[in-house]
Amino acid sequence: MPDDTLKDSGEEKQRPNAVRVTYILPNGEKQTHRFVSSFSIGRDETCQVLLLDEVVSKNHATLYPTTSGWWVRDLGSTNGTYLNGERVAHAQVTKSSQLQISDDGPILYLELETLTGKGIFLDDEPTQPSAKEAPKPDKEPTKDPDASDLSNETDAAPLQGPSVTGILQRYMGDSQSPSEQVGEYTRVMRQAFVRVKDTHSRRFHIAVVVTILLVAVFTAIVLYQHSRLEKLKELAINLFYDTKTMEVQIQELVETMQETGDTSWLAEIADKRRQLDKMRERYNHFVEEAGLYGKYRTKEERLILKMARLFGECELALPDDFMKEVKSYIKKWKSTGRMGKAMRRAKEHKYVPTVYRKMIENHMPPQFLYLALQESNFKHDAVGPKTRFGIAKGIWQFIPGTAIQYGLNTGPLVELPLYDPRDERFDFEKATEAAAKYIRFIYTTEAQASGLLVMASYNWGDTKVRRLTRKMPENPRERNFWKLLQTNKIPDQTHDYVFYIFSAAVIGENPKLFGFEFDNPLENLDES
């Protein structure tokens, strides 16, 4: 194992590389540091590279230079250190390397830079030479051959000669001293200038008046268009919430029919669903024709708007900071490999078609797929921590009470944090059926057809959200996630939970747009 040490000396010698470290913080901020001496990585504040992520140990790893290059050493971390995809305890860093903390944690990009010279620089940039070391010019500066040498004269008079200012003053000055004697040429030039100036002055005033009139007309048009767009926007918002009210009514009829077994409701339900489809078509046409998306022009922003509408929130009533917040959570997904690994796992086990089918059967958006991503990373044997409500288990992380309520057998090991094949929460097909029904229940009752309120309820507990939502009016316009954010303080964990799921759904619509390698998992799936 190399253990060469470096000593500061005045002799020319080959030095190890400097290493440039680049990584992205959870808030999306890019960090770059350059090191020429050893440094540590971890969650402890003493670490030079501080990573506040639950998978990172307090003192996770260290990097240090030797005469043979840079080396990385894992400091007995819980989740391991991976260099270029391989778990290592101690390994040499190559010129361009990728260092990952845990198999799905933060990624650091390492670039080595060749250095040679005396001693070791500890600063990021070389220091400026001192005054004694300042380089001397190669030769004396040459003198301007047209300049007069006045160095030996005192009170030297300024050089005389015609200047641009003097010419303008002589021929185009506004006044003339009575004692000033001018020639015929100068007098004619001055008269000509006065005429030209008068003509330009009149033209200038006319141009100013015309400009003011044009600005006034343009301002009036802009104000009219703005007023018109605001009215159209208000009409569109009203139409949107009318569709949500209709959706709630349909779901209530479905629940009533299922409880009573009375199939006479089928005709009315089918008729209302046809009305609902027409209302949605009118709303889509209205938004597109009126151009109400306005400032949201990028593909990323359009996908965020699309996902808001899909989850039952009116994109035209978007809070001012919602777009920015979603983009910050997209950056958080991009800063780790968690989403890519989880989606590969879902594809390998063919989870997506089942989730799609169960959600569609229960008239829920199939994008609730990403709720399972946030809950368990699609790990079929996932076991949560022990809580006062019991231990959550399975891909959908049902607590025992909710599992039993939706027909799942919790098995004999229900009180132990262990995988149990007899616990139906680990049965993907049955658990997904139960999850779809539970999501539909929240969606059609307290959430008033708000998909984001469903997510908040799933994480925080539908009873807690129910207490808050009951304080809101019973209509989708006043009972939605936007209103919840504006009027109540929700836990940070629930806030993160909702925005992680929503941003994952946005990425899932076009993963390549955001730099992910997998394809849209819900694309080309039918309802069968």
SEVO-916229 format. One record per residue (C-alpha): x, y, z. Coordinates in steps of 0.5 Angstrom, whole numbers, padded with zeros to 4 digits, always signed. Last residue first. Layout:
residues N
XYZ...
This chain:
residues 528
-0113-0008-0040-0113-0001-0039-0107+0000-0045-0100+0001-0043-0096+0005-0049-0092+0009-0044-0093+0008-0037-0086+0007-0035-0083+0013-0039-0076+0011-0041-0070+0010-0037-0064+0013-0038-0065+0020-0034-0062+0026-0036-0068+0031-0035-0071+0031-0042-0069+0023-0042-0074+0022-0037-0080+0025-0041-0087+0023-0037-0083+0020-0031-0079+0026-0029-0086+0030-0028-0088+0024-0024-0082+0024-0020-0083+0031-0019-0090+0030-0016-0088+0024-0011-0082+0028-0009-0086+0034-0008-0091+0030-0004-0086+0027+0001-0082+0033+0002-0088+0037+0005-0090+0031+0009-0084+0031+0012-0083+0038+0013-0090+0038+0017-0096+0042+0014-0097+0049+0017-0104+0051+0014-0108+0056+0010-0104+0057+0004-0101+0050+0003-0108+0047+0005-0111+0052+0000-0106+0050-0006-0107+0042-0004-0115+0043-0005-0121+0044-0001-0123+0051-0004-0125+0050-0011-0126+0043-0010-0132+0044-0006-0134+0043+0002-0131+0049+0005-0125+0048+0009-0125+0047+0016-0126+0039+0015-0120+0039+0011-0115+0040+0017-0119+0035+0021-0119+0030+0015-0111+0031+0014-0110+0029+0021-0115+0023+0020-0112+0021+0013-0105+0020+0016-0099+0024+0015-0096+0020+0009-0103+0018+0005-0106+0024+0007-0101+0028+0004-0101+0024-0002-0109+0024-0003-0108+0032-0002-0104+0032-0008-0109+0028-0012-0114+0033-0010-0121+0030-0012-0125+0032-0006-0119+0030-0001-0124+0028+0005-0128+0024+0001-0127+0021-0007-0119+0022-0007-0118+0019+0000-0123+0013-0002-0119+0012-0009-0113+0012-0005-0115+0006-0001-0118+0002-0006-0112+0003-0011-0107+0001-0005-0112-0005-0003-0111-0008-0010-0103-0006-0010-0103-0010-0004-0106-0016-0007-0102-0016-0013-0095-0015-0009-0096-0020-0004-0092-0017+0002-0097-0013+0005-0101-0020+0005-0096-0022+0011-0095-0030+0010-0089-0029+0007-0086-0025+0013-0081-0020+0013-0079-0017+0020-0079-0011+0024-0084-0015+0029-0091-0014+0031-0094-0017+0025-0090-0023+0025-0096-0027+0025-0099-0025+0019-0102-0018+0017-0108-0021+0013-0110-0016+0008-0117-0014+0007-0117-0006+0006-0119-0005+0014-0114-0010+0015-0108-0006+0012-0110+0000+0014-0110-0002+0022-0103-0006+0020-0099+0000+0017-0099-0001+0010-0092+0001+0007-0094+0001-0001-0088-0004-0003-0089-0008+0003-0089-0006+0011-0091-0001+0016-0090-0003+0023-0095-0001+0028-0099+0005+0029-0095+0008+0035-0089+0007+0030-0084+0002+0029-0079+0003+0023-0081+0001+0016-0080-0006+0013-0079-0007+0005-0079-0014+0002-0082-0012-0004-0077-0006-0006-0080-0002-0010-0076+0004-0008-0081+0003-0002-0085+0009+0000-0083+0014-0005-0083+0009-0011-0090+0007-0008-0092+0014-0009-0089+0014-0016-0094+0009-0019-0100+0014-0017-0098+0016-0024-0104+0011-0026-0109+0017-0025-0115+0014-0021-0121+0011-0024-0121+0005-0019-0120+0000-0025-0115+0005-0028-0111+0005-0021-0111-0003-0021-0109-0003-0029-0103+0002-0028-0100-0002-0022-0100-0008-0025-0097-0006-0031-0092-0002-0027-0089-0008-0023-0086-0012-0028-0081-0015-0023-0075-0013-0028-0079-0006-0029-0080-0004-0022-0073-0006-0020-0070-0001-0026-0075+0004-0024-0072+0004-0017-0065+0004-0019-0066+0010-0024-0070+0014-0018-0064+0013-0013-0058+0015-0017-0057+0021-0013-0057+0029-0015-0062+0028-0021-0068+0027-0016-0066+0033-0012-0066+0037-0018-0073+0035-0020-0074+0037-0012-0072+0044-0014-0076+0044-0020-0082+0043-0016-0081+0048-0011-0080+0053-0017-0086+0052-0020-0090+0052-0014-0087+0059-0012-0093+0063-0015-0098+0058-0013-0102+0055-0019-0109+0057-0020-0108+0056-0028-0105+0049-0026-0112+0047-0023-0110+0041-0018-0113+0034-0020-0107+0030-0020-0107+0030-0028-0108+0038-0028-0102+0039-0024-0098+0034-0028-0100+0038-0034-0097+0044-0031-0091+0041-0029-0090+0038-0036-0091+0045-0039-0085+0048-0034-0080+0042-0036-0082+0043-0044-0081+0051-0043-0086+0056-0044-0090+0058-0038-0090+0065-0039-0097+0065-0041-0101+0058-0040-0107+0062-0042-0106+0061-0049-0114+0062-0050-0114+0057-0055-0110+0052-0051-0114+0053-0045-0121+0053-0048-0119+0047-0052-0117+0043-0045-0123+0046-0041-0128+0044-0047-0125+0037-0047-0125+0036-0040-0133+0038-0040-0134+0033-0045-0131+0028-0041-0135+0030-0035-0142+0030-0039-0140+0023-0041-0138+0021-0034-0145+0024-0032-0149+0019-0037-0145+0013-0035-0146+0014-0027-0154+0016-0029-0154+0009-0033-0151+0005-0027-0155+0008-0021-0160+0002-0022-0155-0003-0020-0157-0003-0013-0152-0007-0009-0152-0002-0003-0145-0001-0002-0142-0001-0009-0148+0003-0012-0147+0008-0006-0139+0008-0007-0140+0009-0015-0145+0015-0014-0140+0018-0009-0135+0017-0015-0139+0021-0020-0141+0027-0015-0133+0028-0014-0132+0028-0021-0138+0033-0023-0135+0037-0017-0128+0037-0021-0131+0038-0027-0134+0045-0024-0127+0046-0021-0124+0046-0028-0130+0051-0031-0129+0056-0026-0122+0056-0027-0123+0057-0035-0128+0063-0033-0123+0066-0029-0117+0065-0034-0122+0068-0039-0123+0074-0035-0116+0075-0033-0114+0074-0041-0119+0080-0043-0117+0084-0038-0109+0083-0040-0112+0084-0047-0115+0091-0046-0109+0093-0042-0104+0091-0047-0109+0095-0052-0109+0101-0048-0102+0101-0047-0101+0100-0055-0105+0106-0056-0102+0110-0051-0095+0108-0053-0097+0110-0060-0099+0117-0058-0093+0118-0054-0089+0116-0060-0093+0121-0065-0092+0127-0060-0084+0125-0060-0083+0125-0067-0087+0131-0068-0082+0134-0063-0076+0132-0066-0078+0134-0073-0079+0141-0071-0072+0141-0067-0069+0138-0074-0072+0143-0078-0069+0149-0073-0063+0145-0072-0062+0145-0080-0063+0153-0080-0059+0155-0074-0053+0151-0078-0054+0154-0084-0054+0161-0081-0047+0159-0077-0044+0156-0083-0045+0163-0087-0042+0167-0081-0036+0163-0081-0035+0163-0089-0036+0171-0088-0031+0172-0083-0032+0173-0076-0030+0179-0071-0032+0178-0064-0033+0184-0060-0041+0183-0060-0040+0176-0057-0043+0170-0062-0048+0166-0059-0051+0159-0060-0044+0156-0063-0044+0152-0069-0038+0154-0073-0033+0157-0068-0036+0152-0062-0036+0146-0066-0029+0147-0069-0026+0148-0062-0029+0142-0059-0026+0138-0065-0019+0141-0064-0015+0146-0068-0008+0147-0065-0004+0149-0059+0000+0145-0054-0001+0147-0047+0004+0152-0044+0010+0150-0040+0010+0152-0033+0017+0149-0032+0021+0145-0037+0025+0140-0036+0020+0134-0037+0017+0138-0043+0019+0133-0048+0014+0134-0054+0010+0128-0056+0010+0126-0063+0015+0120-0062+0011+0117-0057+0017+0114-0052+0018+0107-0052+0018+0103-0046+0024+0101-0043+0026+0094-0045+0024+0087-0042+0020+0089-0037+0022+0087-0030+0018+0082-0026+0016+0083-0019+0019+0078-0014+0021+0084-0010+0014+0087-0010+0011+0080-0008+0009+0075-0013+0001+0074-0013-0001+0068-0010-0003+0061-0014-0010+0059-0014-0014+0054-0009-0009+0055-0004-0005+0050+0000+0001+0050-0005+0006+0045-0004+0013+0046-0005+0017+0047-0011+0013+0046-0018+0009+0041-0022+0002+0039-0022-0003+0035-0026-0010+0036-0025-0015+0030-0023-0022+0030-0024-0027+0027-0019-0035+0027-0019-0038+0026-0013-0045+0022-0013-0050+0022-0007-0053+0016-0005-0056+0010-0008-0051+0005-0008-0048+0008-0001-0043+0014-0002-0042+0015-0010-0035+0017-0013-0034+0018-0020-0027+0018-0023-0024+0022-0028-0016+0021-0028-0016+0015-0024-0017+0014-0016-0013+0009-0012-0017+0004-0008-0018+0003-0001-0025-0001+0002-0028-0001-0005-0035-0002-0007-0035-0002-0015-0039+0003-0019-0033+0008-0021-0031+0008-0014-0037+0006-0009-0036+0007-0002-0040+0003+0003-0047+0004+0007-0045+0003+0014-0038+0007+0014-0032+0004+0016-0027+0009+0014-0027+0008+0007-0020+0010+0004-0019+0014-0003-0013+0014-0006-0009+0020-0010-0003+0019-0014+0004+0015-0014+0007+0021-0010+0002+0020-0005-0005+0024-0004-0011+0023+0001-0018+0022+0000-0022+0020+0006-0029+0016+0007-0035+0016+0011-0034+0020+0018-0041+0022+0020-0044+0016+0015-0048+0018+0009-0054+0014+0007-0058+0020+0011-0056+0025+0007-0053+0032+0010-0046+0031+0005-0040+0036+0008-0034+0035+0004-0029+0038+0008-0031+0034+0014-0031+0037+0021-0039+0039+0021-0040+0031+0021-0044+0028+0015-0039+0025+0011-0033+0026+0007-0025+0028+0009-0020+0031+0006-0012+0030+0004-0008+0035+0001-0008+0039-0006-0016+0040-0006-0020+0043-0011-0028+0044-0009-0034+0045-0013-0041+0045-0011-0048+0045-0015-0054+0048-0012-0060+0043-0013-0063+0044-0006-0060+0037-0004-0053+0039-0006-0050+0037-0012-0043+0035-0013-0036+0037-0016-0029+0035-0013-0023+0037-0017-0016+0033-0015-0009+0036-0015-0005+0031-0018+0002+0029-0014+0008+0033-0015+0014+0031-0019+0020+0035-0016+0024+0042-0017+0027+0043-0010+0025+0048-0005+0022+0043+0000+0016+0042+0003+0015+0035+0005+0010+0030+0002+0009+0023+0005+0009+0016+0001+0005+0011+0004+0003+0007-0002+0000+0000+0000
